[in-house]
Each structure stands twice: as C-alpha cells, then as structure tokens.
Amino acid sequence: MPRKAKAGKFKLKTHKATSKRFRLTGSGKLMRTKGGKSHLRRRTSERTKALFTRTIPVSGRSIIKRIKRLNPNMEE
C-alpha cells in the first residue's frame, strides 16, 4: 500500500522561553519583562522591587527580528 504524500509546508514550532518572556501589544510594540525578580532581593529597596514589575519596549531591529523568528505565531 502506498504511503500518503506529504503536505508541502511544515509546522513551525514556538520557542517557549521566548513566548514566556516577550509580549506584543495591540499597537504592535514588542515588550519585555525585567530580570532579577526571583531571588536575592532582601537587600533591595521596595521602590526598586516595584520597578521590576514593569515591562519595557524592546529596542533594536535585529533583536526584534530574532524574537519574531523564534516565535512565529506571535501575531502583529
């Protein structure tokens, strides 16, 4: 019995670490979370710890291009 013919396209897999670290806003801006939120924070001031929760827009065309390649299902 002959095998099924393969479809022309293949599935693109999402890089899970990238999808967890970066978000795309409604206007199309790529936002990143800050690092250093998990441990060794006892000596850090409350103000600094509060600033860790904010997200920052990603700057740099080459980095944005790399992130979009790693996460192809991230819609614009």
PDB file of N, H, CA, C and O in Angstrom:
ATOM      1  N   MET A   1       0.831  -1.184   0.000  1.00  0.00           N
ATOM      2  CA  MET A   1       0.000   0.000   0.000  1.00  0.00           C
ATOM      3  C   MET A   1       0.884   1.258   0.000  1.00  0.00           C
ATOM      4  O   MET A   1       1.794   1.360   0.823  1.00  0.00           O
ATOM      5  N   PRO A   2       0.635   2.214  -0.902  1.00  0.00           N
ATOM      6  CA  PRO A   2       1.493   3.403  -0.971  1.00  0.00           C
ATOM      7  C   PRO A   2       1.267   4.346   0.211  1.00  0.00           C
ATOM      8  O   PRO A   2       0.174   4.439   0.769  1.00  0.00           O
ATOM      9  N   ARG A   3       2.344   5.037   0.564  1.00  0.00           N
ATOM     10  H   ARG A   3       3.232   4.961   0.110  1.00  0.00           H
ATOM     11  CA  ARG A   3       2.266   5.997   1.671  1.00  0.00           C
ATOM     12  C   ARG A   3       1.563   7.265   1.225  1.00  0.00           C
ATOM     13  O   ARG A   3       1.469   7.564   0.034  1.00  0.00           O
ATOM     14  N   LYS A   4       1.064   8.015   2.227  1.00  0.00           N
ATOM     15  H   LYS A   4       1.140   7.772   3.194  1.00  0.00           H
ATOM     16  CA  LYS A   4       0.422   9.296   1.927  1.00  0.00           C
ATOM     17  C   LYS A   4       1.464  10.307   1.477  1.00  0.00           C
ATOM     18  O   LYS A   4       2.588  10.317   1.979  1.00  0.00           O
ATOM     19  N   ALA A   5       1.096  11.142   0.547  1.00  0.00           N
ATOM     20  H   ALA A   5       0.183  11.135   0.138  1.00  0.00           H
ATOM     21  CA  ALA A   5       2.002  12.193   0.111  1.00  0.00           C
ATOM     22  C   ALA A   5       2.075  13.262   1.195  1.00  0.00           C
ATOM     23  O   ALA A   5       1.062  13.638   1.785  1.00  0.00           O
ATOM     24  N   LYS A   6       3.291  13.743   1.446  1.00  0.00           N
ATOM     25  H   LYS A   6       4.114  13.437   0.967  1.00  0.00           H
ATOM     26  CA  LYS A   6       3.476  14.759   2.481  1.00  0.00           C
ATOM     27  C   LYS A   6       2.969  16.111   1.993  1.00  0.00           C
ATOM     28  O   LYS A   6       3.055  16.438   0.809  1.00  0.00           O
ATOM     29  N   ALA A   7       2.441  16.884   2.932  1.00  0.00           N
ATOM     30  H   ALA A   7       2.371  16.618   3.893  1.00  0.00           H
ATOM     31  CA  ALA A   7       1.999  18.242   2.602  1.00  0.00           C
ATOM     32  C   ALA A   7       3.223  19.104   2.328  1.00  0.00           C
ATOM     33  O   ALA A   7       4.313  18.816   2.822  1.00  0.00           O
ATOM     34  N   GLY A   8       3.047  20.142   1.555  1.00  0.00           N
ATOM     35  H   GLY A   8       2.162  20.375   1.153  1.00  0.00           H
ATOM     36  CA  GLY A   8       4.162  20.997   1.154  1.00  0.00           C
ATOM     37  C   GLY A   8       4.787  21.766   2.298  1.00  0.00           C
ATOM     38  O   GLY A   8       6.007  21.927   2.336  1.00  0.00           O
ATOM     39  N   LYS A   9       3.983  22.245   3.231  1.00  0.00           N
ATOM     40  H   LYS A   9       2.992  22.114   3.201  1.00  0.00           H
ATOM     41  CA  LYS A   9       4.522  23.062   4.305  1.00  0.00           C
ATOM     42  C   LYS A   9       4.728  22.237   5.561  1.00  0.00           C
ATOM     43  O   LYS A   9       4.123  21.179   5.734  1.00  0.00           O
ATOM     44  N   PHE A  10       5.581  22.729   6.423  1.00  0.00           N
ATOM     45  H   PHE A  10       6.073  23.589   6.283  1.00  0.00           H
ATOM     46  CA  PHE A  10       5.836  22.072   7.697  1.00  0.00           C
ATOM     47  C   PHE A  10       5.419  22.995   8.830  1.00  0.00           C
ATOM     48  O   PHE A  10       5.291  24.204   8.638  1.00  0.00           O
ATOM     49  N   LYS A  11       5.211  22.435   9.994  1.00  0.00           N
ATOM     50  H   LYS A  11       5.315  21.453  10.150  1.00  0.00           H
ATOM     51  CA  LYS A  11       4.773  23.219  11.140  1.00  0.00           C
ATOM     52  C   LYS A  11       5.963  23.943  11.754  1.00  0.00           C
ATOM     53  O   LYS A  11       7.041  23.369  11.914  1.00  0.00           O
ATOM     54  N   LEU A  12       5.756  25.200  12.091  1.00  0.00           N
ATOM     55  H   LEU A  12       4.881  25.666  11.961  1.00  0.00           H
ATOM     56  CA  LEU A  12       6.789  25.968  12.769  1.00  0.00           C
ATOM     57  C   LEU A  12       6.560  25.863  14.260  1.00  0.00           C
ATOM     58  O   LEU A  12       5.448  26.079  14.740  1.00  0.00           O
ATOM     59  N   LYS A  13       7.605  25.533  14.993  1.00  0.00           N
ATOM     60  H   LYS A  13       8.509  25.358  14.603  1.00  0.00           H
ATOM     61  CA  LYS A  13       7.472  25.383  16.432  1.00  0.00           C
ATOM     62  C   LYS A  13       7.863  26.679  17.144  1.00  0.00           C
ATOM     63  O   LYS A  13       8.784  27.383  16.731  1.00  0.00           O
ATOM     64  N   THR A  14       7.147  26.968  18.210  1.00  0.00           N
ATOM     65  H   THR A  14       6.398  26.396  18.545  1.00  0.00           H
ATOM     66  CA  THR A  14       7.393  28.158  19.004  1.00  0.00           C
ATOM     67  C   THR A  14       8.500  27.890  20.009  1.00  0.00           C
ATOM     68  O   THR A  14       8.523  26.842  20.653  1.00  0.00           O
ATOM     69  N   HIS A  15       9.416  28.838  20.141  1.00  0.00           N
ATOM     70  H   HIS A  15       9.398  29.690  19.617  1.00  0.00           H
ATOM     71  CA  HIS A  15      10.446  28.764  21.169  1.00  0.00           C
ATOM     72  C   HIS A  15       9.804  29.218  22.473  1.00  0.00           C
ATOM     73  O   HIS A  15       9.497  30.398  22.639  1.00  0.00           O
ATOM     74  N   LYS A  16       9.600  28.278  23.403  1.00  0.00           N
ATOM     75  H   LYS A  16       9.850  27.319  23.268  1.00  0.00           H
ATOM     76  CA  LYS A  16       8.785  28.519  24.590  1.00  0.00           C
ATOM     77  C   LYS A  16       9.353  29.590  25.510  1.00  0.00           C
ATOM     78  O   LYS A  16       8.592  30.367  26.087  1.00  0.00           O
ATOM     79  N   ALA A  17      10.670  29.646  25.660  1.00  0.00           N
ATOM     80  H   ALA A  17      11.288  29.015  25.192  1.00  0.00           H
ATOM     81  CA  ALA A  17      11.275  30.663  26.526  1.00  0.00           C
ATOM     82  C   ALA A  17      11.004  32.059  25.980  1.00  0.00           C
ATOM     83  O   ALA A  17      10.772  32.994  26.747  1.00  0.00           O
ATOM     84  N   THR A  18      11.033  32.202  24.657  1.00  0.00           N
ATOM     85  H   THR A  18      11.221  31.443  24.034  1.00  0.00           H
ATOM     86  CA  THR A  18      10.759  33.495  24.034  1.00  0.00           C
ATOM     87  C   THR A  18       9.306  33.898  24.231  1.00  0.00           C
ATOM     88  O   THR A  18       9.015  35.061  24.511  1.00  0.00           O
ATOM     89  N   SER A  19       8.397  32.949  24.088  1.00  0.00           N
ATOM     90  H   SER A  19       8.633  32.004  23.860  1.00  0.00           H
ATOM     91  CA  SER A  19       6.981  33.268  24.235  1.00  0.00           C
ATOM     92  C   SER A  19       6.624  33.654  25.664  1.00  0.00           C
ATOM     93  O   SER A  19       5.667  34.396  25.886  1.00  0.00           O
ATOM     94  N   LYS A  20       7.393  33.152  26.641  1.00  0.00           N
ATOM     95  H   LYS A  20       8.170  32.549  26.460  1.00  0.00           H
ATOM     96  CA  LYS A  20       7.128  33.491  28.038  1.00  0.00           C
ATOM     97  C   LYS A  20       7.716  34.846  28.412  1.00  0.00           C
ATOM     98  O   LYS A  20       7.201  35.511  29.311  1.00  0.00           O
ATOM     99  N   ARG A  21       8.784  35.266  27.739  1.00  0.00           N
ATOM    100  H   ARG A  21       9.202  34.726  27.009  1.00  0.00           H
ATOM    101  CA  ARG A  21       9.481  36.495  28.115  1.00  0.00           C
ATOM    102  C   ARG A  21       9.007  37.737  27.382  1.00  0.00           C
ATOM    103  O   ARG A  21       9.177  38.849  27.883  1.00  0.00           O
ATOM    104  N   PHE A  22       8.419  37.572  26.215  1.00  0.00           N
ATOM    105  H   PHE A  22       8.281  36.669  25.808  1.00  0.00           H
ATOM    106  CA  PHE A  22       8.055  38.725  25.398  1.00  0.00           C
ATOM    107  C   PHE A  22       6.565  38.739  25.089  1.00  0.00           C
ATOM    108  O   PHE A  22       5.944  37.689  24.927  1.00  0.00           O
ATOM    109  N   ARG A  23       5.995  39.947  25.008  1.00  0.00           N
ATOM    110  H   ARG A  23       6.500  40.800  25.140  1.00  0.00           H
ATOM    111  CA  ARG A  23       4.581  40.132  24.672  1.00  0.00           C
ATOM    112  C   ARG A  23       4.481  41.167  23.561  1.00  0.00           C
ATOM    113  O   ARG A  23       5.330  42.048  23.431  1.00  0.00           O
ATOM    114  N   LEU A  24       3.447  41.043  22.780  1.00  0.00           N
ATOM    115  H   LEU A  24       2.757  40.327  22.886  1.00  0.00           H
ATOM    116  CA  LEU A  24       3.195  42.004  21.714  1.00  0.00           C
ATOM    117  C   LEU A  24       1.965  42.817  22.088  1.00  0.00           C
ATOM    118  O   LEU A  24       0.923  42.245  22.408  1.00  0.00           O
ATOM    119  N   THR A  25       2.067  44.137  22.054  1.00  0.00           N
ATOM    120  H   THR A  25       2.913  44.602  21.794  1.00  0.00           H
ATOM    121  CA  THR A  25       0.935  44.992  22.402  1.00  0.00           C
ATOM    122  C   THR A  25      -0.027  45.094  21.217  1.00  0.00           C
ATOM    123  O   THR A  25       0.271  44.625  20.119  1.00  0.00           O
ATOM    124  N   GLY A  26      -1.162  45.703  21.455  1.00  0.00           N
ATOM    125  H   GLY A  26      -1.404  46.084  22.347  1.00  0.00           H
ATOM    126  CA  GLY A  26      -2.145  45.875  20.389  1.00  0.00           C
ATOM    127  C   GLY A  26      -1.645  46.756  19.269  1.00  0.00           C
ATOM    128  O   GLY A  26      -2.019  46.566  18.111  1.00  0.00           O
ATOM    129  N   SER A  27      -0.789  47.735  19.605  1.00  0.00           N
ATOM    130  H   SER A  27      -0.485  47.890  20.545  1.00  0.00           H
ATOM    131  CA  SER A  27      -0.246  48.632  18.578  1.00  0.00           C
ATOM    132  C   SER A  27       0.935  48.013  17.835  1.00  0.00           C
ATOM    133  O   SER A  27       1.427  48.586  16.864  1.00  0.00           O
ATOM    134  N   GLY A  28       1.397  46.823  18.297  1.00  0.00           N
ATOM    135  H   GLY A  28       0.997  46.357  19.086  1.00  0.00           H
ATOM    136  CA  GLY A  28       2.478  46.139  17.587  1.00  0.00           C
ATOM    137  C   GLY A  28       3.841  46.296  18.222  1.00  0.00           C
ATOM    138  O   GLY A  28       4.839  45.851  17.656  1.00  0.00           O
ATOM    139  N   LYS A  29       3.906  46.927  19.402  1.00  0.00           N
ATOM    140  H   LYS A  29       3.095  47.288  19.862  1.00  0.00           H
ATOM    141  CA  LYS A  29       5.183  47.088  20.096  1.00  0.00           C
ATOM    142  C   LYS A  29       5.547  45.784  20.787  1.00  0.00           C
ATOM    143  O   LYS A  29       4.680  45.089  21.318  1.00  0.00           O
ATOM    144  N   LEU A  30       6.840  45.455  20.777  1.00  0.00           N
ATOM    145  H   LEU A  30       7.544  46.019  20.346  1.00  0.00           H
ATOM    146  CA  LEU A  30       7.326  44.258  21.449  1.00  0.00           C
ATOM    147  C   LEU A  30       7.804  44.664  22.833  1.00  0.00           C
ATOM    148  O   LEU A  30       8.667  45.532  22.966  1.00  0.00           O
ATOM    149  N   MET A  31       7.242  44.033  23.871  1.00  0.00           N
ATOM    150  H   MET A  31       6.542  43.328  23.763  1.00  0.00           H
ATOM    151  CA  MET A  31       7.571  44.379  25.251  1.00  0.00           C
ATOM    152  C   MET A  31       8.293  43.209  25.906  1.00  0.00           C
ATOM    153  O   MET A  31       8.006  42.047  25.617  1.00  0.00           O
ATOM    154  N   ARG A  32       9.232  43.530  26.789  1.00  0.00           N
ATOM    155  H   ARG A  32       9.464  44.474  27.023  1.00  0.00           H
ATOM    156  CA  ARG A  32       9.966  42.510  27.513  1.00  0.00           C
ATOM    157  C   ARG A  32       9.812  42.715  29.011  1.00  0.00           C
ATOM    158  O   ARG A  32       9.560  43.826  29.477  1.00  0.00           O
ATOM    159  N   THR A  33       9.967  41.612  29.770  1.00  0.00           N
ATOM    160  H   THR A  33      10.172  40.709  29.392  1.00  0.00           H
ATOM    161  CA  THR A  33       9.919  41.703  31.225  1.00  0.00           C
ATOM    162  C   THR A  33      11.336  41.897  31.752  1.00  0.00           C
ATOM    163  O   THR A  33      12.311  41.605  31.060  1.00  0.00           O
ATOM    164  N   LYS A  34      11.438  42.387  32.970  1.00  0.00           N
ATOM    165  H   LYS A  34      10.646  42.625  33.532  1.00  0.00           H
ATOM    166  CA  LYS A  34      12.745  42.605  33.581  1.00  0.00           C
ATOM    167  C   LYS A  34      13.222  41.351  34.283  1.00  0.00           C
ATOM    168  O   LYS A  34      12.416  40.557  34.769  1.00  0.00           O
ATOM    169  N   GLY A  35      14.531  41.173  34.337  1.00  0.00           N
ATOM    170  H   GLY A  35      15.185  41.818  33.942  1.00  0.00           H
ATOM    171  CA  GLY A  35      15.116  40.058  35.056  1.00  0.00           C
ATOM    172  C   GLY A  35      15.427  40.443  36.488  1.00  0.00           C
ATOM    173  O   GLY A  35      15.324  41.612  36.861  1.00  0.00           O
ATOM    174  N   GLY A  36      15.807  39.461  37.289  1.00  0.00           N
ATOM    175  H   GLY A  36      15.890  38.511  36.986  1.00  0.00           H
ATOM    176  CA  GLY A  36      16.197  39.729  38.666  1.00  0.00           C
ATOM    177  C   GLY A  36      15.039  39.840  39.627  1.00  0.00           C
ATOM    178  O   GLY A  36      15.145  40.510  40.653  1.00  0.00           O
ATOM    179  N   LYS A  37      13.927  39.189  39.310  1.00  0.00           N
ATOM    180  H   LYS A  37      13.841  38.644  38.476  1.00  0.00           H
ATOM    181  CA  LYS A  37      12.741  39.289  40.159  1.00  0.00           C
ATOM    182  C   LYS A  37      12.600  38.128  41.140  1.00  0.00           C
ATOM    183  O   LYS A  37      11.778  38.192  42.054  1.00  0.00           O
ATOM    184  N   SER A  38      13.380  37.082  40.966  1.00  0.00           N
ATOM    185  H   SER A  38      14.048  37.030  40.224  1.00  0.00           H
ATOM    186  CA  SER A  38      13.082  35.855  41.701  1.00  0.00           C
ATOM    187  C   SER A  38      13.756  35.743  43.068  1.00  0.00           C
ATOM    188  O   SER A  38      13.065  35.522  44.062  1.00  0.00           O
ATOM    189  N   HIS A  39      15.065  35.885  43.150  1.00  0.00           N
ATOM    190  H   HIS A  39      15.626  36.065  42.342  1.00  0.00           H
ATOM    191  CA  HIS A  39      15.721  35.680  44.442  1.00  0.00           C
ATOM    192  C   HIS A  39      16.823  36.709  44.655  1.00  0.00           C
ATOM    193  O   HIS A  39      17.138  37.495  43.762  1.00  0.00           O
ATOM    194  N   LEU A  40      17.419  36.691  45.883  1.00  0.00           N
ATOM    195  H   LEU A  40      17.163  36.053  46.608  1.00  0.00           H
ATOM    196  CA  LEU A  40      18.433  37.667  46.319  1.00  0.00           C
ATOM    197  C   LEU A  40      17.873  39.094  46.293  1.00  0.00           C
ATOM    198  O   LEU A  40      18.514  40.015  45.786  1.00  0.00           O
ATOM    199  N   ARG A  41      16.680  39.259  46.841  1.00  0.00           N
ATOM    200  H   ARG A  41      16.159  38.512  47.252  1.00  0.00           H
ATOM    201  CA  ARG A  41      16.035  40.577  46.811  1.00  0.00           C
ATOM    202  C   ARG A  41      15.844  41.176  48.194  1.00  0.00           C
ATOM    203  O   ARG A  41      15.165  42.194  48.327  1.00  0.00           O
ATOM    204  N   ARG A  42      16.424  40.574  49.228  1.00  0.00           N
ATOM    205  H   ARG A  42      16.976  39.747  49.120  1.00  0.00           H
ATOM    206  CA  ARG A  42      16.173  41.067  50.588  1.00  0.00           C
ATOM    207  C   ARG A  42      16.774  42.440  50.822  1.00  0.00           C
ATOM    208  O   ARG A  42      16.188  43.260  51.529  1.00  0.00           O
ATOM    209  N   ARG A  43      17.927  42.699  50.242  1.00  0.00           N
ATOM    210  H   ARG A  43      18.403  42.033  49.668  1.00  0.00           H
ATOM    211  CA  ARG A  43      18.588  43.992  50.443  1.00  0.00           C
ATOM    212  C   ARG A  43      18.093  45.060  49.475  1.00  0.00           C
ATOM    213  O   ARG A  43      18.474  46.225  49.591  1.00  0.00           O
ATOM    214  N   THR A  44      17.260  44.681  48.535  1.00  0.00           N
ATOM    215  H   THR A  44      16.950  43.735  48.440  1.00  0.00           H
ATOM    216  CA  THR A  44      16.754  45.628  47.536  1.00  0.00           C
ATOM    217  C   THR A  44      15.632  46.468  48.134  1.00  0.00           C
ATOM    218  O   THR A  44      14.812  45.967  48.904  1.00  0.00           O
ATOM    219  N   SER A  45      15.602  47.740  47.777  1.00  0.00           N
ATOM    220  H   SER A  45      16.268  48.147  47.152  1.00  0.00           H
ATOM    221  CA  SER A  45      14.571  48.632  48.307  1.00  0.00           C
ATOM    222  C   SER A  45      13.207  48.304  47.705  1.00  0.00           C
ATOM    223  O   SER A  45      13.113  47.697  46.638  1.00  0.00           O
ATOM    224  N   GLU A  46      12.159  48.715  48.405  1.00  0.00           N
ATOM    225  H   GLU A  46      12.236  49.208  49.271  1.00  0.00           H
ATOM    226  CA  GLU A  46      10.787  48.437  47.956  1.00  0.00           C
ATOM    227  C   GLU A  46      10.504  49.110  46.614  1.00  0.00           C
ATOM    228  O   GLU A  46       9.806  48.551  45.768  1.00  0.00           O
ATOM    229  N   ARG A  47      11.043  50.304  46.426  1.00  0.00           N
ATOM    230  H   ARG A  47      11.610  50.759  47.114  1.00  0.00           H
ATOM    231  CA  ARG A  47      10.838  51.037  45.178  1.00  0.00           C
ATOM    232  C   ARG A  47      11.448  50.285  43.993  1.00  0.00           C
ATOM    233  O   ARG A  47      10.832  50.180  42.932  1.00  0.00           O
ATOM    234  N   THR A  48      12.643  49.772  44.178  1.00  0.00           N
ATOM    235  H   THR A  48      13.143  49.858  45.039  1.00  0.00           H
ATOM    236  CA  THR A  48      13.316  49.013  43.129  1.00  0.00           C
ATOM    237  C   THR A  48      12.558  47.737  42.809  1.00  0.00           C
ATOM    238  O   THR A  48      12.426  47.356  41.646  1.00  0.00           O
ATOM    239  N   LYS A  49      12.054  47.071  43.861  1.00  0.00           N
ATOM    240  H   LYS A  49      12.161  47.381  44.806  1.00  0.00           H
ATOM    241  CA  LYS A  49      11.285  45.850  43.646  1.00  0.00           C
ATOM    242  C   LYS A  49       9.995  46.138  42.897  1.00  0.00           C
ATOM    243  O   LYS A  49       9.556  45.324  42.085  1.00  0.00           O
ATOM    244  N   ALA A  50       9.395  47.264  43.156  1.00  0.00           N
ATOM    245  H   ALA A  50       9.752  47.926  43.815  1.00  0.00           H
ATOM    246  CA  ALA A  50       8.170  47.646  42.453  1.00  0.00           C
ATOM    247  C   ALA A  50       8.455  47.928  40.977  1.00  0.00           C
ATOM    248  O   ALA A  50       7.619  47.663  40.112  1.00  0.00           O
ATOM    249  N   LEU A  51       9.642  48.467  40.701  1.00  0.00           N
ATOM    250  H   LEU A  51      10.321  48.682  41.404  1.00  0.00           H
ATOM    251  CA  LEU A  51      10.013  48.762  39.311  1.00  0.00           C
ATOM    252  C   LEU A  51      10.262  47.499  38.487  1.00  0.00           C
ATOM    253  O   LEU A  51      10.197  47.536  37.258  1.00  0.00           O
ATOM    254  N   PHE A  52      10.550  46.374  39.167  1.00  0.00           N
ATOM    255  H   PHE A  52      10.603  46.345  40.166  1.00  0.00           H
ATOM    256  CA  PHE A  52      10.769  45.110  38.456  1.00  0.00           C
ATOM    257  C   PHE A  52       9.508  44.620  37.751  1.00  0.00           C
ATOM    258  O   PHE A  52       9.604  43.844  36.800  1.00  0.00           O
ATOM    259  N   THR A  53       8.328  45.052  38.194  1.00  0.00           N
ATOM    260  H   THR A  53       8.250  45.682  38.967  1.00  0.00           H
ATOM    261  CA  THR A  53       7.084  44.531  37.629  1.00  0.00           C
ATOM    262  C   THR A  53       6.753  45.142  36.269  1.00  0.00           C
ATOM    263  O   THR A  53       5.966  44.575  35.511  1.00  0.00           O
ATOM    264  N   ARG A  54       7.348  46.291  35.955  1.00  0.00           N
ATOM    265  H   ARG A  54       7.987  46.751  36.571  1.00  0.00           H
ATOM    266  CA  ARG A  54       7.041  46.970  34.693  1.00  0.00           C
ATOM    267  C   ARG A  54       7.652  46.249  33.494  1.00  0.00           C
ATOM    268  O   ARG A  54       8.662  45.556  33.608  1.00  0.00           O
ATOM    269  N   THR A  55       7.014  46.432  32.353  1.00  0.00           N
ATOM    270  H   THR A  55       6.193  46.995  32.261  1.00  0.00           H
ATOM    271  CA  THR A  55       7.571  45.904  31.102  1.00  0.00           C
ATOM    272  C   THR A  55       8.171  47.048  30.304  1.00  0.00           C
ATOM    273  O   THR A  55       7.727  48.192  30.399  1.00  0.00           O
ATOM    274  N   ILE A  56       9.178  46.724  29.523  1.00  0.00           N
ATOM    275  H   ILE A  56       9.539  45.795  29.446  1.00  0.00           H
ATOM    276  CA  ILE A  56       9.925  47.729  28.764  1.00  0.00           C
ATOM    277  C   ILE A  56       9.831  47.396  27.283  1.00  0.00           C
ATOM    278  O   ILE A  56       9.904  46.222  26.919  1.00  0.00           O
ATOM    279  N   PRO A  57       9.671  48.396  26.414  1.00  0.00           N
ATOM    280  CA  PRO A  57       9.684  48.096  24.976  1.00  0.00           C
ATOM    281  C   PRO A  57      11.076  47.651  24.521  1.00  0.00           C
ATOM    282  O   PRO A  57      12.090  48.164  24.996  1.00  0.00           O
ATOM    283  N   VAL A  58      11.108  46.702  23.606  1.00  0.00           N
ATOM    284  H   VAL A  58      10.285  46.285  23.221  1.00  0.00           H
ATOM    285  CA  VAL A  58      12.372  46.189  23.073  1.00  0.00           C
ATOM    286  C   VAL A  58      12.853  47.141  21.994  1.00  0.00           C
ATOM    287  O   VAL A  58      12.107  47.478  21.074  1.00  0.00           O
ATOM    288  N   SER A  59      14.113  47.579  22.107  1.00  0.00           N
ATOM    289  H   SER A  59      14.719  47.305  22.854  1.00  0.00           H
ATOM    290  CA  SER A  59      14.680  48.455  21.092  1.00  0.00           C
ATOM    291  C   SER A  59      15.764  47.692  20.342  1.00  0.00           C
ATOM    292  O   SER A  59      16.468  46.865  20.924  1.00  0.00           O
ATOM    293  N   GLY A  60      15.890  47.963  19.099  1.00  0.00           N
ATOM    294  H   GLY A  60      15.319  48.635  18.627  1.00  0.00           H
ATOM    295  CA  GLY A  60      16.891  47.280  18.278  1.00  0.00           C
ATOM    296  C   GLY A  60      16.233  46.385  17.247  1.00  0.00           C
ATOM    297  O   GLY A  60      15.564  45.410  17.590  1.00  0.00           O
ATOM    298  N   ARG A  61      16.429  46.723  15.977  1.00  0.00           N
ATOM    299  H   ARG A  61      16.973  47.515  15.698  1.00  0.00           H
ATOM    300  CA  ARG A  61      15.782  45.999  14.893  1.00  0.00           C
ATOM    301  C   ARG A  61      16.206  44.543  14.800  1.00  0.00           C
ATOM    302  O   ARG A  61      15.385  43.670  14.517  1.00  0.00           O
ATOM    303  N   SER A  62      17.486  44.279  15.037  1.00  0.00           N
ATOM    304  H   SER A  62      18.153  44.989  15.266  1.00  0.00           H
ATOM    305  CA  SER A  62      17.994  42.908  14.899  1.00  0.00           C
ATOM    306  C   SER A  62      17.435  41.998  15.992  1.00  0.00           C
ATOM    307  O   SER A  62      17.152  40.827  15.740  1.00  0.00           O
ATOM    308  N   ILE A  63      17.274  42.535  17.213  1.00  0.00           N
ATOM    309  H   ILE A  63      17.504  43.487  17.418  1.00  0.00           H
ATOM    310  CA  ILE A  63      16.731  41.736  18.316  1.00  0.00           C
ATOM    311  C   ILE A  63      15.265  41.430  18.047  1.00  0.00           C
ATOM    312  O   ILE A  63      14.819  40.302  18.259  1.00  0.00           O
ATOM    313  N   ILE A  64      14.511  42.420  17.582  1.00  0.00           N
ATOM    314  H   ILE A  64      14.873  43.336  17.410  1.00  0.00           H
ATOM    315  CA  ILE A  64      13.085  42.226  17.266  1.00  0.00           C
ATOM    316  C   ILE A  64      12.932  41.170  16.182  1.00  0.00           C
ATOM    317  O   ILE A  64      12.043  40.322  16.255  1.00  0.00           O
ATOM    318  N   LYS A  65      13.797  41.222  15.179  1.00  0.00           N
ATOM    319  H   LYS A  65      14.519  41.912  15.119  1.00  0.00           H
ATOM    320  CA  LYS A  65      13.768  40.259  14.078  1.00  0.00           C
ATOM    321  C   LYS A  65      14.032  38.842  14.595  1.00  0.00           C
ATOM    322  O   LYS A  65      13.384  37.889  14.161  1.00  0.00           O
ATOM    323  N   ARG A  66      14.986  38.706  15.524  1.00  0.00           N
ATOM    324  H   ARG A  66      15.512  39.480  15.877  1.00  0.00           H
ATOM    325  CA  ARG A  66      15.324  37.407  16.091  1.00  0.00           C
ATOM    326  C   ARG A  66      14.175  36.846  16.923  1.00  0.00           C
ATOM    327  O   ARG A  66      13.880  35.652  16.861  1.00  0.00           O
ATOM    328  N   ILE A  67      13.527  37.716  17.703  1.00  0.00           N
ATOM    329  H   ILE A  67      13.767  38.686  17.753  1.00  0.00           H
ATOM    330  CA  ILE A  67      12.407  37.278  18.547  1.00  0.00           C
ATOM    331  C   ILE A  67      11.245  36.821  17.689  1.00  0.00           C
ATOM    332  O   ILE A  67      10.603  35.818  18.001  1.00  0.00           O
ATOM    333  N   LYS A  68      10.966  37.535  16.619  1.00  0.00           N
ATOM    334  H   LYS A  68      11.488  38.349  16.365  1.00  0.00           H
ATOM    335  CA  LYS A  68       9.860  37.156  15.738  1.00  0.00           C
ATOM    336  C   LYS A  68      10.149  35.861  14.986  1.00  0.00           C
ATOM    337  O   LYS A  68       9.225  35.133  14.622  1.00  0.00           O
ATOM    338  N   ARG A  69      11.434  35.571  14.752  1.00  0.00           N
ATOM    339  H   ARG A  69      12.184  36.163  15.048  1.00  0.00           H
ATOM    340  CA  ARG A  69      11.801  34.312  14.115  1.00  0.00           C
ATOM    341  C   ARG A  69      11.629  33.141  15.102  1.00  0.00           C
ATOM    342  O   ARG A  69      11.214  32.047  14.720  1.00  0.00           O
ATOM    343  N   LEU A  70      11.956  33.398  16.374  1.00  0.00           N
ATOM    344  H   LEU A  70      12.293  34.287  16.684  1.00  0.00           H
ATOM    345  CA  LEU A  70      11.832  32.350  17.389  1.00  0.00           C
ATOM    346  C   LEU A  70      10.369  32.080  17.753  1.00  0.00           C
ATOM    347  O   LEU A  70      10.024  30.967  18.150  1.00  0.00           O
ATOM    348  N   ASN A  71       9.521  33.086  17.620  1.00  0.00           N
ATOM    349  H   ASN A  71       9.801  33.990  17.298  1.00  0.00           H
ATOM    350  CA  ASN A  71       8.113  32.937  17.954  1.00  0.00           C
ATOM    351  C   ASN A  71       7.256  33.321  16.740  1.00  0.00           C
ATOM    352  O   ASN A  71       6.712  34.424  16.700  1.00  0.00           O
ATOM    353  N   PRO A  72       7.130  32.427  15.754  1.00  0.00           N
ATOM    354  CA  PRO A  72       6.441  32.776  14.519  1.00  0.00           C
ATOM    355  C   PRO A  72       4.944  32.980  14.679  1.00  0.00           C
ATOM    356  O   PRO A  72       4.322  33.635  13.843  1.00  0.00           O
ATOM    357  N   ASN A  73       4.346  32.428  15.747  1.00  0.00           N
ATOM    358  H   ASN A  73       4.852  31.896  16.426  1.00  0.00           H
ATOM    359  CA  ASN A  73       2.901  32.554  15.930  1.00  0.00           C
ATOM    360  C   ASN A  73       2.507  33.837  16.651  1.00  0.00           C
ATOM    361  O   ASN A  73       1.321  34.084  16.869  1.00  0.00           O
ATOM    362  N   MET A  74       3.480  34.648  17.019  1.00  0.00           N
ATOM    363  H   MET A  74       4.443  34.448  16.842  1.00  0.00           H
ATOM    364  CA  MET A  74       3.206  35.941  17.645  1.00  0.00           C
ATOM    365  C   MET A  74       2.663  36.868  16.564  1.00  0.00           C
ATOM    366  O   MET A  74       3.397  37.274  15.663  1.00  0.00           O
ATOM    367  N   GLU A  75       1.398  37.198  16.652  1.00  0.00           N
ATOM    368  H   GLU A  75       0.802  36.868  17.384  1.00  0.00           H
ATOM    369  CA  GLU A  75       0.741  37.975  15.594  1.00  0.00           C
ATOM    370  C   GLU A  75       1.030  39.463  15.751  1.00  0.00           C
ATOM    371  O   GLU A  75       1.179  39.968  16.864  1.00  0.00           O
ATOM    372  N   GLU A  76       1.105  40.145  14.633  1.00  0.00           N
ATOM    373  H   GLU A  76       0.984  39.735  13.729  1.00  0.00           H
ATOM    374  CA  GLU A  76       1.317  41.598  14.646  1.00  0.00           C
ATOM    375  C   GLU A  76      -0.004  42.310  14.634  1.00  0.00           C
ATOM    376  O   GLU A  76      -0.043  43.541  14.642  1.00  0.00           O
TER     377      GLU A  76
END
